[in-house]
Amino acid sequence: MSEGSNSDLQGHLDYLETKVAFQEDALAQMHDELLEHQRRIEKLQRQVLMLAEKLQQGGDSGILRTHEEPPPPHY
């Protein structure tokens, strides 16, 4: 092999190593973001379940029915 070929090969190897390093970093960032999204989804699922349980229990929702609403002030 000539000196030029070794230099070209080393340059190509450096390029590939750099590309792999960036891909590993991007993958780690995506993994962290995925974990955060999963935590948010689980929190939302718990909130939806709690709301569903409250609706099933009935009770006082704090919202008046239409016929129970007082008339607006301009009447």
CNS distance restraints for C-alpha pairs under 8 A (distance, minus, plus):
assign (resid   1 and name CA) (resid   5 and name CA) 6.23 0.50 0.50
assign (resid   1 and name CA) (resid   6 and name CA) 6.96 0.50 0.50
assign (resid   2 and name CA) (resid   6 and name CA) 6.56 0.50 0.50
assign (resid   3 and name CA) (resid   7 and name CA) 6.31 0.50 0.50
assign (resid   4 and name CA) (resid   8 and name CA) 6.13 0.50 0.50
assign (resid   5 and name CA) (resid   9 and name CA) 5.98 0.50 0.50
assign (resid   6 and name CA) (resid  10 and name CA) 6.01 0.50 0.50
assign (resid   7 and name CA) (resid  11 and name CA) 6.08 0.50 0.50
assign (resid   8 and name CA) (resid  12 and name CA) 6.14 0.50 0.50
assign (resid   9 and name CA) (resid  13 and name CA) 6.10 0.50 0.50
assign (resid  10 and name CA) (resid  14 and name CA) 6.07 0.50 0.50
assign (resid  11 and name CA) (resid  15 and name CA) 6.17 0.50 0.50
assign (resid  12 and name CA) (resid  16 and name CA) 6.23 0.50 0.50
assign (resid  13 and name CA) (resid  17 and name CA) 6.13 0.50 0.50
assign (resid  14 and name CA) (resid  18 and name CA) 6.13 0.50 0.50
assign (resid  15 and name CA) (resid  19 and name CA) 6.16 0.50 0.50
assign (resid  16 and name CA) (resid  20 and name CA) 6.15 0.50 0.50
assign (resid  17 and name CA) (resid  21 and name CA) 6.19 0.50 0.50
assign (resid  18 and name CA) (resid  22 and name CA) 6.31 0.50 0.50
assign (resid  19 and name CA) (resid  23 and name CA) 6.22 0.50 0.50
assign (resid  20 and name CA) (resid  24 and name CA) 6.08 0.50 0.50
assign (resid  21 and name CA) (resid  25 and name CA) 6.26 0.50 0.50
assign (resid  22 and name CA) (resid  26 and name CA) 6.12 0.50 0.50
assign (resid  23 and name CA) (resid  27 and name CA) 6.01 0.50 0.50
assign (resid  24 and name CA) (resid  28 and name CA) 6.18 0.50 0.50
assign (resid  25 and name CA) (resid  29 and name CA) 6.25 0.50 0.50
assign (resid  26 and name CA) (resid  30 and name CA) 6.16 0.50 0.50
assign (resid  27 and name CA) (resid  31 and name CA) 6.08 0.50 0.50
assign (resid  28 and name CA) (resid  32 and name CA) 6.28 0.50 0.50
assign (resid  29 and name CA) (resid  33 and name CA) 6.19 0.50 0.50
assign (resid  30 and name CA) (resid  34 and name CA) 5.98 0.50 0.50
assign (resid  31 and name CA) (resid  35 and name CA) 6.27 0.50 0.50
assign (resid  32 and name CA) (resid  36 and name CA) 6.34 0.50 0.50
assign (resid  33 and name CA) (resid  37 and name CA) 6.20 0.50 0.50
assign (resid  34 and name CA) (resid  38 and name CA) 6.13 0.50 0.50
assign (resid  35 and name CA) (resid  39 and name CA) 6.26 0.50 0.50
assign (resid  36 and name CA) (resid  40 and name CA) 6.31 0.50 0.50
assign (resid  37 and name CA) (resid  41 and name CA) 6.13 0.50 0.50
assign (resid  38 and name CA) (resid  42 and name CA) 6.17 0.50 0.50
assign (resid  39 and name CA) (resid  43 and name CA) 6.23 0.50 0.50
assign (resid  40 and name CA) (resid  44 and name CA) 6.18 0.50 0.50
assign (resid  41 and name CA) (resid  45 and name CA) 6.09 0.50 0.50
assign (resid  42 and name CA) (resid  46 and name CA) 6.27 0.50 0.50
assign (resid  43 and name CA) (resid  47 and name CA) 6.31 0.50 0.50
assign (resid  44 and name CA) (resid  48 and name CA) 6.14 0.50 0.50
assign (resid  45 and name CA) (resid  49 and name CA) 6.20 0.50 0.50
assign (resid  46 and name CA) (resid  50 and name CA) 6.20 0.50 0.50
assign (resid  47 and name CA) (resid  51 and name CA) 6.20 0.50 0.50
assign (resid  48 and name CA) (resid  52 and name CA) 6.07 0.50 0.50
assign (resid  49 and name CA) (resid  53 and name CA) 6.15 0.50 0.50
assign (resid  50 and name CA) (resid  54 and name CA) 6.28 0.50 0.50
assign (resid  51 and name CA) (resid  55 and name CA) 6.19 0.50 0.50
assign (resid  52 and name CA) (resid  56 and name CA) 6.18 0.50 0.50
assign (resid  53 and name CA) (resid  57 and name CA) 6.13 0.50 0.50
assign (resid  54 and name CA) (resid  58 and name CA) 6.36 0.50 0.50
assign (resid  54 and name CA) (resid  59 and name CA) 7.86 0.50 0.50
assign (resid  64 and name CA) (resid  68 and name CA) 5.74 0.50 0.50
assign (resid  64 and name CA) (resid  69 and name CA) 5.95 0.50 0.50
assign (resid  65 and name CA) (resid  69 and name CA) 6.39 0.50 0.50
assign (resid  71 and name CA) (resid  75 and name CA) 6.58 0.50 0.50
